[in-house]
Amino acid sequence: MNRFILAGALLLASGTAGLAEGLFWVVGNRATGKCNIVTSNPVIAGDIWFGDGPYKSKADAKLARSTIRACPVVTPDDEKDEDSTN
């Protein structure tokens, strides 16, 4: 019986880790004064002062970032640099 409980717990843990793949978050970075889009659930500490998400696509995260008041407006040059690094 304990084997089945352990197997179920491992299956559940691996399933939730798989669900996080392909998701995007918007994070506020005090060090840069910008809001970045990241692919892992952010830890709110130090220079990261807020996180919003998850979003299913990068386009959804970009749209959300444009509606967050704390985020500065992204210039076309910034967006080009961001797209080239990801």
PDB file of N, CA, C and O in Angstrom:
ATOM      1  N   MET A   1       0.821  -1.191   0.000  1.00  0.00           N
ATOM      2  CA  MET A   1       0.000   0.000   0.000  1.00  0.00           C
ATOM      3  C   MET A   1       0.871   1.264   0.000  1.00  0.00           C
ATOM      4  O   MET A   1       0.567   2.235  -0.693  1.00  0.00           O
ATOM      5  N   ASN A   2       1.956   1.241   0.784  1.00  0.00           N
ATOM      6  CA  ASN A   2       2.832   2.408   0.834  1.00  0.00           C
ATOM      7  C   ASN A   2       3.489   2.658  -0.518  1.00  0.00           C
ATOM      8  O   ASN A   2       3.748   3.806  -0.879  1.00  0.00           O
ATOM      9  N   ARG A   3       3.757   1.602  -1.261  1.00  0.00           N
ATOM     10  CA  ARG A   3       4.347   1.765  -2.588  1.00  0.00           C
ATOM     11  C   ARG A   3       3.412   2.544  -3.511  1.00  0.00           C
ATOM     12  O   ARG A   3       3.853   3.407  -4.270  1.00  0.00           O
ATOM     13  N   PHE A   4       2.126   2.234  -3.439  1.00  0.00           N
ATOM     14  CA  PHE A   4       1.159   2.920  -4.298  1.00  0.00           C
ATOM     15  C   PHE A   4       1.037   4.398  -3.936  1.00  0.00           C
ATOM     16  O   PHE A   4       0.897   5.248  -4.816  1.00  0.00           O
ATOM     17  N   ILE A   5       1.091   4.696  -2.666  1.00  0.00           N
ATOM     18  CA  ILE A   5       1.029   6.093  -2.227  1.00  0.00           C
ATOM     19  C   ILE A   5       2.272   6.843  -2.694  1.00  0.00           C
ATOM     20  O   ILE A   5       2.169   7.968  -3.182  1.00  0.00           O
ATOM     21  N   LEU A   6       3.440   6.231  -2.550  1.00  0.00           N
ATOM     22  CA  LEU A   6       4.680   6.851  -2.995  1.00  0.00           C
ATOM     23  C   LEU A   6       4.680   7.038  -4.509  1.00  0.00           C
ATOM     24  O   LEU A   6       5.085   8.090  -5.003  1.00  0.00           O
ATOM     25  N   ALA A   7       4.229   6.030  -5.245  1.00  0.00           N
ATOM     26  CA  ALA A   7       4.173   6.131  -6.708  1.00  0.00           C
ATOM     27  C   ALA A   7       3.214   7.236  -7.134  1.00  0.00           C
ATOM     28  O   ALA A   7       3.502   7.985  -8.067  1.00  0.00           O
ATOM     29  N   GLY A   8       2.085   7.338  -6.460  1.00  0.00           N
ATOM     30  CA  GLY A   8       1.122   8.397  -6.771  1.00  0.00           C
ATOM     31  C   GLY A   8       1.684   9.782  -6.491  1.00  0.00           C
ATOM     32  O   GLY A   8       1.475  10.715  -7.267  1.00  0.00           O
ATOM     33  N   ALA A   9       2.398   9.911  -5.376  1.00  0.00           N
ATOM     34  CA  ALA A   9       3.000  11.203  -5.034  1.00  0.00           C
ATOM     35  C   ALA A   9       4.059  11.599  -6.059  1.00  0.00           C
ATOM     36  O   ALA A   9       4.133  12.762  -6.454  1.00  0.00           O
ATOM     37  N   LEU A  10       4.873  10.647  -6.489  1.00  0.00           N
ATOM     38  CA  LEU A  10       5.892  10.941  -7.501  1.00  0.00           C
ATOM     39  C   LEU A  10       5.261  11.308  -8.840  1.00  0.00           C
ATOM     40  O   LEU A  10       5.731  12.212  -9.531  1.00  0.00           O
ATOM     41  N   LEU A  11       4.212  10.611  -9.193  1.00  0.00           N
ATOM     42  CA  LEU A  11       3.514  10.910 -10.439  1.00  0.00           C
ATOM     43  C   LEU A  11       2.909  12.309 -10.401  1.00  0.00           C
ATOM     44  O   LEU A  11       2.997  13.052 -11.379  1.00  0.00           O
ATOM     45  N   LEU A  12       2.306  12.663  -9.293  1.00  0.00           N
ATOM     46  CA  LEU A  12       1.719  13.990  -9.139  1.00  0.00           C
ATOM     47  C   LEU A  12       2.791  15.076  -9.187  1.00  0.00           C
ATOM     48  O   LEU A  12       2.589  16.110  -9.823  1.00  0.00           O
ATOM     49  N   ALA A  13       3.914  14.860  -8.531  1.00  0.00           N
ATOM     50  CA  ALA A  13       5.002  15.851  -8.519  1.00  0.00           C
ATOM     51  C   ALA A  13       5.572  16.052  -9.911  1.00  0.00           C
ATOM     52  O   ALA A  13       5.840  17.187 -10.305  1.00  0.00           O
ATOM     53  N   SER A  14       5.763  14.987 -10.661  1.00  0.00           N
ATOM     54  CA  SER A  14       6.310  15.135 -12.009  1.00  0.00           C
ATOM     55  C   SER A  14       5.294  15.769 -12.951  1.00  0.00           C
ATOM     56  O   SER A  14       5.675  16.478 -13.882  1.00  0.00           O
ATOM     57  N   GLY A  15       4.021  15.527 -12.722  1.00  0.00           N
ATOM     58  CA  GLY A  15       2.984  16.121 -13.558  1.00  0.00           C
ATOM     59  C   GLY A  15       2.874  17.621 -13.374  1.00  0.00           C
ATOM     60  O   GLY A  15       2.697  18.346 -14.353  1.00  0.00           O
ATOM     61  N   THR A  16       2.973  18.107 -12.147  1.00  0.00           N
ATOM     62  CA  THR A  16       2.885  19.545 -11.914  1.00  0.00           C
ATOM     63  C   THR A  16       4.120  20.264 -12.424  1.00  0.00           C
ATOM     64  O   THR A  16       4.023  21.413 -12.856  1.00  0.00           O
ATOM     65  N   ALA A  17       5.281  19.620 -12.386  1.00  0.00           N
ATOM     66  CA  ALA A  17       6.486  20.233 -12.936  1.00  0.00           C
ATOM     67  C   ALA A  17       6.358  20.360 -14.443  1.00  0.00           C
ATOM     68  O   ALA A  17       6.820  21.348 -15.015  1.00  0.00           O
ATOM     69  N   GLY A  18       5.752  19.402 -15.089  1.00  0.00           N
ATOM     70  CA  GLY A  18       5.553  19.453 -16.535  1.00  0.00           C
ATOM     71  C   GLY A  18       4.565  20.526 -16.953  1.00  0.00           C
ATOM     72  O   GLY A  18       4.669  21.072 -18.051  1.00  0.00           O
ATOM     73  N   LEU A  19       3.607  20.835 -16.088  1.00  0.00           N
ATOM     74  CA  LEU A  19       2.636  21.866 -16.424  1.00  0.00           C
ATOM     75  C   LEU A  19       3.252  23.261 -16.480  1.00  0.00           C
ATOM     76  O   LEU A  19       2.729  24.129 -17.179  1.00  0.00           O
ATOM     77  N   ALA A  20       4.334  23.495 -15.772  1.00  0.00           N
ATOM     78  CA  ALA A  20       4.960  24.816 -15.732  1.00  0.00           C
ATOM     79  C   ALA A  20       5.753  25.118 -16.997  1.00  0.00           C
ATOM     80  O   ALA A  20       6.080  26.278 -17.249  1.00  0.00           O
ATOM     81  N   GLU A  21       6.066  24.112 -17.792  1.00  0.00           N
ATOM     82  CA  GLU A  21       6.829  24.346 -19.015  1.00  0.00           C
ATOM     83  C   GLU A  21       5.983  25.095 -20.028  1.00  0.00           C
ATOM     84  O   GLU A  21       4.791  24.826 -20.176  1.00  0.00           O
ATOM     85  N   GLY A  22       6.596  26.025 -20.714  1.00  0.00           N
ATOM     86  CA  GLY A  22       5.900  26.775 -21.741  1.00  0.00           C
ATOM     87  C   GLY A  22       5.075  27.930 -21.209  1.00  0.00           C
ATOM     88  O   GLY A  22       4.299  28.521 -21.961  1.00  0.00           O
ATOM     89  N   LEU A  23       5.218  28.271 -19.936  1.00  0.00           N
ATOM     90  CA  LEU A  23       4.483  29.391 -19.357  1.00  0.00           C
ATOM     91  C   LEU A  23       5.415  30.585 -19.199  1.00  0.00           C
ATOM     92  O   LEU A  23       6.637  30.439 -19.174  1.00  0.00           O
ATOM     93  N   PHE A  24       4.816  31.769 -19.094  1.00  0.00           N
ATOM     94  CA  PHE A  24       5.573  33.016 -19.013  1.00  0.00           C
ATOM     95  C   PHE A  24       5.049  33.863 -17.860  1.00  0.00           C
ATOM     96  O   PHE A  24       3.855  33.852 -17.561  1.00  0.00           O
ATOM     97  N   TRP A  25       5.957  34.600 -17.215  1.00  0.00           N
ATOM     98  CA  TRP A  25       5.628  35.514 -16.138  1.00  0.00           C
ATOM     99  C   TRP A  25       6.213  36.884 -16.457  1.00  0.00           C
ATOM    100  O   TRP A  25       7.232  36.989 -17.140  1.00  0.00           O
ATOM    101  N   VAL A  26       5.565  37.930 -15.960  1.00  0.00           N
ATOM    102  CA  VAL A  26       6.087  39.294 -16.052  1.00  0.00           C
ATOM    103  C   VAL A  26       6.631  39.642 -14.677  1.00  0.00           C
ATOM    104  O   VAL A  26       5.920  39.526 -13.678  1.00  0.00           O
ATOM    105  N   VAL A  27       7.894  40.072 -14.619  1.00  0.00           N
ATOM    106  CA  VAL A  27       8.508  40.429 -13.337  1.00  0.00           C
ATOM    107  C   VAL A  27       9.043  41.853 -13.392  1.00  0.00           C
ATOM    108  O   VAL A  27       9.563  42.299 -14.415  1.00  0.00           O
ATOM    109  N   GLY A  28       8.905  42.558 -12.271  1.00  0.00           N
ATOM    110  CA  GLY A  28       9.468  43.892 -12.133  1.00  0.00           C
ATOM    111  C   GLY A  28      10.863  43.792 -11.547  1.00  0.00           C
ATOM    112  O   GLY A  28      11.065  43.155 -10.513  1.00  0.00           O
ATOM    113  N   ASN A  29      11.827  44.422 -12.207  1.00  0.00           N
ATOM    114  CA  ASN A  29      13.223  44.345 -11.779  1.00  0.00           C
ATOM    115  C   ASN A  29      13.681  45.734 -11.348  1.00  0.00           C
ATOM    116  O   ASN A  29      13.801  46.636 -12.177  1.00  0.00           O
ATOM    117  N   ARG A  30      13.934  45.906 -10.061  1.00  0.00           N
ATOM    118  CA  ARG A  30      14.381  47.210  -9.546  1.00  0.00           C
ATOM    119  C   ARG A  30      15.749  47.603 -10.089  1.00  0.00           C
ATOM    120  O   ARG A  30      15.999  48.785 -10.325  1.00  0.00           O
ATOM    121  N   ALA A  31      16.630  46.645 -10.287  1.00  0.00           N
ATOM    122  CA  ALA A  31      17.998  46.942 -10.720  1.00  0.00           C
ATOM    123  C   ALA A  31      18.013  47.584 -12.101  1.00  0.00           C
ATOM    124  O   ALA A  31      18.797  48.501 -12.347  1.00  0.00           O
ATOM    125  N   THR A  32      17.157  47.114 -13.005  1.00  0.00           N
ATOM    126  CA  THR A  32      17.132  47.651 -14.364  1.00  0.00           C
ATOM    127  C   THR A  32      16.037  48.686 -14.564  1.00  0.00           C
ATOM    128  O   THR A  32      16.076  49.449 -15.530  1.00  0.00           O
ATOM    129  N   GLY A  33      15.057  48.723 -13.663  1.00  0.00           N
ATOM    130  CA  GLY A  33      13.935  49.642 -13.812  1.00  0.00           C
ATOM    131  C   GLY A  33      12.990  49.207 -14.920  1.00  0.00           C
ATOM    132  O   GLY A  33      12.244  50.028 -15.454  1.00  0.00           O
ATOM    133  N   LYS A  34      13.014  47.933 -15.270  1.00  0.00           N
ATOM    134  CA  LYS A  34      12.176  47.422 -16.352  1.00  0.00           C
ATOM    135  C   LYS A  34      11.357  46.234 -15.871  1.00  0.00           C
ATOM    136  O   LYS A  34      11.579  45.689 -14.789  1.00  0.00           O
ATOM    137  N   CYS A  35      10.412  45.855 -16.707  1.00  0.00           N
ATOM    138  CA  CYS A  35       9.645  44.639 -16.481  1.00  0.00           C
ATOM    139  C   CYS A  35      10.069  43.633 -17.539  1.00  0.00           C
ATOM    140  O   CYS A  35      10.018  43.912 -18.737  1.00  0.00           O
ATOM    141  N   ASN A  36      10.485  42.467 -17.081  1.00  0.00           N
ATOM    142  CA  ASN A  36      10.965  41.429 -17.978  1.00  0.00           C
ATOM    143  C   ASN A  36       9.960  40.287 -18.053  1.00  0.00           C
ATOM    144  O   ASN A  36       9.150  40.088 -17.147  1.00  0.00           O
ATOM    145  N   ILE A  37      10.030  39.546 -19.147  1.00  0.00           N
ATOM    146  CA  ILE A  37       9.227  38.347 -19.312  1.00  0.00           C
ATOM    147  C   ILE A  37      10.164  37.164 -19.123  1.00  0.00           C
ATOM    148  O   ILE A  37      11.179  37.043 -19.809  1.00  0.00           O
ATOM    149  N   VAL A  38       9.807  36.290 -18.180  1.00  0.00           N
ATOM    150  CA  VAL A  38      10.642  35.133 -17.868  1.00  0.00           C
ATOM    151  C   VAL A  38       9.833  33.850 -18.031  1.00  0.00           C
ATOM    152  O   VAL A  38       8.603  33.872 -18.075  1.00  0.00           O
ATOM    153  N   THR A  39      10.556  32.725 -18.121  1.00  0.00           N
ATOM    154  CA  THR A  39       9.896  31.447 -18.349  1.00  0.00           C
ATOM    155  C   THR A  39       9.875  30.554 -17.120  1.00  0.00           C
ATOM    156  O   THR A  39       9.514  29.381 -17.216  1.00  0.00           O
ATOM    157  N   SER A  40      10.256  31.091 -15.965  1.00  0.00           N
ATOM    158  CA  SER A  40      10.169  30.304 -14.734  1.00  0.00           C
ATOM    159  C   SER A  40       9.470  31.141 -13.671  1.00  0.00           C
ATOM    160  O   SER A  40       9.545  32.370 -13.672  1.00  0.00           O
ATOM    161  N   ASN A  41       8.795  30.454 -12.774  1.00  0.00           N
ATOM    162  CA  ASN A  41       8.062  31.132 -11.718  1.00  0.00           C
ATOM    163  C   ASN A  41       9.037  31.959 -10.879  1.00  0.00           C
ATOM    164  O   ASN A  41       9.954  31.399 -10.279  1.00  0.00           O
ATOM    165  N   PRO A  42       8.857  33.274 -10.827  1.00  0.00           N
ATOM    166  CA  PRO A  42       9.839  34.123 -10.145  1.00  0.00           C
ATOM    167  C   PRO A  42       9.761  34.026  -8.627  1.00  0.00           C
ATOM    168  O   PRO A  42       8.698  33.793  -8.052  1.00  0.00           O
ATOM    169  N   VAL A  43      10.911  34.208  -7.998  1.00  0.00           N
ATOM    170  CA  VAL A  43      10.996  34.323  -6.543  1.00  0.00           C
ATOM    171  C   VAL A  43      11.048  35.811  -6.240  1.00  0.00           C
ATOM    172  O   VAL A  43      11.946  36.511  -6.708  1.00  0.00           O
ATOM    173  N   ILE A  44      10.099  36.294  -5.467  1.00  0.00           N
ATOM    174  CA  ILE A  44      10.013  37.723  -5.172  1.00  0.00           C
ATOM    175  C   ILE A  44      10.964  38.025  -4.012  1.00  0.00           C
ATOM    176  O   ILE A  44      10.620  37.845  -2.844  1.00  0.00           O
ATOM    177  N   ALA A  45      12.155  38.484  -4.359  1.00  0.00           N
ATOM    178  CA  ALA A  45      13.173  38.813  -3.355  1.00  0.00           C
ATOM    179  C   ALA A  45      14.229  39.686  -4.027  1.00  0.00           C
ATOM    180  O   ALA A  45      14.423  39.618  -5.241  1.00  0.00           O
ATOM    181  N   GLY A  46      14.900  40.495  -3.239  1.00  0.00           N
ATOM    182  CA  GLY A  46      15.979  41.332  -3.765  1.00  0.00           C
ATOM    183  C   GLY A  46      15.475  42.339  -4.792  1.00  0.00           C
ATOM    184  O   GLY A  46      14.585  43.139  -4.506  1.00  0.00           O
ATOM    185  N   ASP A  47      16.050  42.293  -5.982  1.00  0.00           N
ATOM    186  CA  ASP A  47      15.691  43.247  -7.027  1.00  0.00           C
ATOM    187  C   ASP A  47      14.358  42.928  -7.692  1.00  0.00           C
ATOM    188  O   ASP A  47      13.758  43.814  -8.300  1.00  0.00           O
ATOM    189  N   ILE A  48      13.880  41.703  -7.597  1.00  0.00           N
ATOM    190  CA  ILE A  48      12.587  41.336  -8.180  1.00  0.00           C
ATOM    191  C   ILE A  48      11.512  41.723  -7.178  1.00  0.00           C
ATOM    192  O   ILE A  48      11.416  41.121  -6.108  1.00  0.00           O
ATOM    193  N   TRP A  49      10.694  42.734  -7.518  1.00  0.00           N
ATOM    194  CA  TRP A  49       9.744  43.250  -6.546  1.00  0.00           C
ATOM    195  C   TRP A  49       8.306  42.873  -6.835  1.00  0.00           C
ATOM    196  O   TRP A  49       7.445  43.086  -5.981  1.00  0.00           O
ATOM    197  N   PHE A  50       8.006  42.317  -8.013  1.00  0.00           N
ATOM    198  CA  PHE A  50       6.685  41.745  -8.233  1.00  0.00           C
ATOM    199  C   PHE A  50       6.757  40.750  -9.381  1.00  0.00           C
ATOM    200  O   PHE A  50       7.657  40.804 -10.219  1.00  0.00           O
ATOM    201  N   GLY A  51       5.802  39.851  -9.400  1.00  0.00           N
ATOM    202  CA  GLY A  51       5.676  38.874 -10.471  1.00  0.00           C
ATOM    203  C   GLY A  51       4.209  38.710 -10.805  1.00  0.00           C
ATOM    204  O   GLY A  51       3.363  38.714  -9.911  1.00  0.00           O
ATOM    205  N   ASP A  52       3.901  38.566 -12.082  1.00  0.00           N
ATOM    206  CA  ASP A  52       2.516  38.436 -12.510  1.00  0.00           C
ATOM    207  C   ASP A  52       2.436  37.306 -13.531  1.00  0.00           C
ATOM    208  O   ASP A  52       3.247  37.251 -14.456  1.00  0.00           O
ATOM    209  N   GLY A  53       1.502  36.435 -13.380  1.00  0.00           N
ATOM    210  CA  GLY A  53       1.356  35.335 -14.318  1.00  0.00           C
ATOM    211  C   GLY A  53       0.898  34.105 -13.593  1.00  0.00           C
ATOM    212  O   GLY A  53       0.522  34.184 -12.424  1.00  0.00           O
ATOM    213  N   PRO A  54       0.916  33.005 -14.229  1.00  0.00           N
ATOM    214  CA  PRO A  54       1.536  32.662 -15.513  1.00  0.00           C
ATOM    215  C   PRO A  54       0.628  32.968 -16.697  1.00  0.00           C
ATOM    216  O   PRO A  54      -0.593  33.062 -16.569  1.00  0.00           O
ATOM    217  N   TYR A  55       1.263  33.119 -17.840  1.00  0.00           N
ATOM    218  CA  TYR A  55       0.578  33.323 -19.114  1.00  0.00           C
ATOM    219  C   TYR A  55       0.956  32.187 -20.051  1.00  0.00           C
ATOM    220  O   TYR A  55       2.072  31.669 -19.993  1.00  0.00           O
ATOM    221  N   LYS A  56       0.027  31.802 -20.912  1.00  0.00           N
ATOM    222  CA  LYS A  56       0.238  30.641 -21.782  1.00  0.00           C
ATOM    223  C   LYS A  56       1.145  30.936 -22.964  1.00  0.00           C
ATOM    224  O   LYS A  56       1.742  30.019 -23.529  1.00  0.00           O
ATOM    225  N   SER A  57       1.257  32.205 -23.346  1.00  0.00           N
ATOM    226  CA  SER A  57       2.121  32.536 -24.479  1.00  0.00           C
ATOM    227  C   SER A  57       2.887  33.821 -24.175  1.00  0.00           C
ATOM    228  O   SER A  57       2.518  34.598 -23.295  1.00  0.00           O
ATOM    229  N   LYS A  58       3.957  34.015 -24.926  1.00  0.00           N
ATOM    230  CA  LYS A  58       4.757  35.227 -24.747  1.00  0.00           C
ATOM    231  C   LYS A  58       3.949  36.453 -25.174  1.00  0.00           C
ATOM    232  O   LYS A  58       4.095  37.531 -24.596  1.00  0.00           O
ATOM    233  N   ALA A  59       3.101  36.284 -26.180  1.00  0.00           N
ATOM    234  CA  ALA A  59       2.261  37.396 -26.628  1.00  0.00           C
ATOM    235  C   ALA A  59       1.297  37.823 -25.524  1.00  0.00           C
ATOM    236  O   ALA A  59       1.065  39.017 -25.336  1.00  0.00           O
ATOM    237  N   ASP A  60       0.733  36.860 -24.791  1.00  0.00           N
ATOM    238  CA  ASP A  60      -0.144  37.187 -23.670  1.00  0.00           C
ATOM    239  C   ASP A  60       0.627  37.931 -22.578  1.00  0.00           C
ATOM    240  O   ASP A  60       0.113  38.881 -21.987  1.00  0.00           O
ATOM    241  N   ALA A  61       1.857  37.498 -22.315  1.00  0.00           N
ATOM    242  CA  ALA A  61       2.678  38.162 -21.297  1.00  0.00           C
ATOM    243  C   ALA A  61       3.020  39.588 -21.720  1.00  0.00           C
ATOM    244  O   ALA A  61       3.024  40.498 -20.891  1.00  0.00           O
ATOM    245  N   LYS A  62       3.307  39.786 -23.009  1.00  0.00           N
ATOM    246  CA  LYS A  62       3.604  41.135 -23.496  1.00  0.00           C
ATOM    247  C   LYS A  62       2.385  42.042 -23.362  1.00  0.00           C
ATOM    248  O   LYS A  62       2.508  43.204 -22.976  1.00  0.00           O
ATOM    249  N   LEU A  63       1.211  41.506 -23.683  1.00  0.00           N
ATOM    250  CA  LEU A  63      -0.014  42.288 -23.539  1.00  0.00           C
ATOM    251  C   LEU A  63      -0.254  42.651 -22.082  1.00  0.00           C
ATOM    252  O   LEU A  63      -0.619  43.785 -21.773  1.00  0.00           O
ATOM    253  N   ALA A  64      -0.050  41.692 -21.188  1.00  0.00           N
ATOM    254  CA  ALA A  64      -0.227  41.956 -19.756  1.00  0.00           C
ATOM    255  C   ALA A  64       0.762  43.016 -19.279  1.00  0.00           C
ATOM    256  O   ALA A  64       0.401  43.908 -18.512  1.00  0.00           O
ATOM    257  N   ARG A  65       2.010  42.914 -19.734  1.00  0.00           N
ATOM    258  CA  ARG A  65       3.032  43.877 -19.328  1.00  0.00           C
ATOM    259  C   ARG A  65       2.625  45.298 -19.734  1.00  0.00           C
ATOM    260  O   ARG A  65       2.892  46.256 -19.008  1.00  0.00           O
ATOM    261  N   SER A  66       1.986  45.426 -20.883  1.00  0.00           N
ATOM    262  CA  SER A  66       1.587  46.759 -21.349  1.00  0.00           C
ATOM    263  C   SER A  66       0.463  47.352 -20.506  1.00  0.00           C
ATOM    264  O   SER A  66       0.229  48.559 -20.559  1.00  0.00           O
ATOM    265  N   THR A  67      -0.236  46.525 -19.730  1.00  0.00           N
ATOM    266  CA  THR A  67      -1.334  47.022 -18.900  1.00  0.00           C
ATOM    267  C   THR A  67      -0.941  47.224 -17.444  1.00  0.00           C
ATOM    268  O   THR A  67      -1.730  47.759 -16.665  1.00  0.00           O
ATOM    269  N   ILE A  68       0.261  46.809 -17.061  1.00  0.00           N
ATOM    270  CA  ILE A  68       0.710  46.948 -15.672  1.00  0.00           C
ATOM    271  C   ILE A  68       1.292  48.345 -15.496  1.00  0.00           C
ATOM    272  O   ILE A  68       2.253  48.712 -16.173  1.00  0.00           O
ATOM    273  N   ARG A  69       0.712  49.120 -14.589  1.00  0.00           N
ATOM    274  CA  ARG A  69       1.109  50.521 -14.406  1.00  0.00           C
ATOM    275  C   ARG A  69       2.555  50.692 -13.975  1.00  0.00           C
ATOM    276  O   ARG A  69       3.196  51.683 -14.328  1.00  0.00           O
ATOM    277  N   ALA A  70       3.073  49.741 -13.220  1.00  0.00           N
ATOM    278  CA  ALA A  70       4.450  49.847 -12.708  1.00  0.00           C
ATOM    279  C   ALA A  70       5.491  49.614 -13.796  1.00  0.00           C
ATOM    280  O   ALA A  70       6.664  49.930 -13.602  1.00  0.00           O
ATOM    281  N   CYS A  71       5.086  49.073 -14.921  1.00  0.00           N
ATOM    282  CA  CYS A  71       6.029  48.775 -16.004  1.00  0.00           C
ATOM    283  C   CYS A  71       6.165  49.959 -16.951  1.00  0.00           C
ATOM    284  O   CYS A  71       5.160  50.495 -17.418  1.00  0.00           O
ATOM    285  N   PRO A  72       7.398  50.375 -17.240  1.00  0.00           N
ATOM    286  CA  PRO A  72       7.589  51.457 -18.209  1.00  0.00           C
ATOM    287  C   PRO A  72       7.231  50.973 -19.619  1.00  0.00           C
ATOM    288  O   PRO A  72       7.231  49.772 -19.892  1.00  0.00           O
ATOM    289  N   VAL A  73       6.935  51.904 -20.489  1.00  0.00           N
ATOM    290  CA  VAL A  73       6.604  51.569 -21.871  1.00  0.00           C
ATOM    291  C   VAL A  73       7.831  50.970 -22.550  1.00  0.00           C
ATOM    292  O   VAL A  73       8.938  51.494 -22.424  1.00  0.00           O
ATOM    293  N   VAL A  74       7.625  49.874 -23.266  1.00  0.00           N
ATOM    294  CA  VAL A  74       8.720  49.193 -23.954  1.00  0.00           C
ATOM    295  C   VAL A  74       8.904  49.838 -25.322  1.00  0.00           C
ATOM    296  O   VAL A  74       7.958  49.939 -26.103  1.00  0.00           O
ATOM    297  N   THR A  75      10.128  50.273 -25.604  1.00  0.00           N
ATOM    298  CA  THR A  75      10.431  50.875 -26.902  1.00  0.00           C
ATOM    299  C   THR A  75      10.663  49.775 -27.928  1.00  0.00           C
ATOM    300  O   THR A  75      10.959  48.641 -27.552  1.00  0.00           O
ATOM    301  N   PRO A  76      10.535  50.084 -29.214  1.00  0.00           N
ATOM    302  CA  PRO A  76      10.789  49.060 -30.238  1.00  0.00           C
ATOM    303  C   PRO A  76      12.199  48.470 -30.152  1.00  0.00           C
ATOM    304  O   PRO A  76      12.385  47.280 -30.407  1.00  0.00           O
ATOM    305  N   ASP A  77      13.196  49.292 -29.793  1.00  0.00           N
ATOM    306  CA  ASP A  77      14.569  48.785 -29.648  1.00  0.00           C
ATOM    307  C   ASP A  77      14.659  47.775 -28.500  1.00  0.00           C
ATOM    308  O   ASP A  77      15.317  46.742 -28.624  1.00  0.00           O
ATOM    309  N   ASP A  78      13.986  48.085 -27.373  1.00  0.00           N
ATOM    310  CA  ASP A  78      13.987  47.163 -26.236  1.00  0.00           C
ATOM    311  C   ASP A  78      13.319  45.845 -26.609  1.00  0.00           C
ATOM    312  O   ASP A  78      13.788  44.771 -26.232  1.00  0.00           O
ATOM    313  N   GLU A  79      12.225  45.939 -27.350  1.00  0.00           N
ATOM    314  CA  GLU A  79      11.505  44.730 -27.747  1.00  0.00           C
ATOM    315  C   GLU A  79      12.335  43.877 -28.699  1.00  0.00           C
ATOM    316  O   GLU A  79      12.319  42.648 -28.617  1.00  0.00           O
ATOM    317  N   LYS A  80      13.059  44.534 -29.603  1.00  0.00           N
ATOM    318  CA  LYS A  80      13.930  43.798 -30.528  1.00  0.00           C
ATOM    319  C   LYS A  80      15.039  43.079 -29.760  1.00  0.00           C
ATOM    320  O   LYS A  80      15.351  41.924 -30.049  1.00  0.00           O
ATOM    321  N   ASP A  81      15.637  43.772 -28.774  1.00  0.00           N
ATOM    322  CA  ASP A  81      16.694  43.154 -27.953  1.00  0.00           C
ATOM    323  C   ASP A  81      16.135  41.971 -27.149  1.00  0.00           C
ATOM    324  O   ASP A  81      16.790  40.938 -27.006  1.00  0.00           O
ATOM    325  N   GLU A  82      14.934  42.139 -26.637  1.00  0.00           N
ATOM    326  CA  GLU A  82      14.301  41.070 -25.849  1.00  0.00           C
ATOM    327  C   GLU A  82      14.008  39.856 -26.724  1.00  0.00           C
ATOM    328  O   GLU A  82      14.222  38.725 -26.288  1.00  0.00           O
ATOM    329  N   ASP A  83      13.531  40.059 -27.930  1.00  0.00           N
ATOM    330  CA  ASP A  83      13.221  38.949 -28.822  1.00  0.00           C
ATOM    331  C   ASP A  83      14.481  38.217 -29.279  1.00  0.00           C
ATOM    332  O   ASP A  83      14.448  37.008 -29.508  1.00  0.00           O
ATOM    333  N   SER A  84      15.586  38.942 -29.411  1.00  0.00           N
ATOM    334  CA  SER A  84      16.816  38.304 -29.870  1.00  0.00           C
ATOM    335  C   SER A  84      17.478  37.470 -28.767  1.00  0.00           C
ATOM    336  O   SER A  84      18.210  36.528 -29.068  1.00  0.00           O
ATOM    337  N   THR A  85      17.229  37.807 -27.490  1.00  0.00           N
ATOM    338  CA  THR A  85      17.832  37.040 -26.396  1.00  0.00           C
ATOM    339  C   THR A  85      17.024  35.808 -26.051  1.00  0.00           C
ATOM    340  O   THR A  85      17.562  34.892 -25.428  1.00  0.00           O
ATOM    341  N   ASN A  86      15.777  35.743 -26.419  1.00  0.00           N
ATOM    342  CA  ASN A  86      14.947  34.570 -26.077  1.00  0.00           C
ATOM    343  C   ASN A  86      14.825  33.715 -27.234  1.00  0.00           C
ATOM    344  O   ASN A  86      14.170  32.675 -27.166  1.00  0.00           O
TER     345      ASN A  86
END
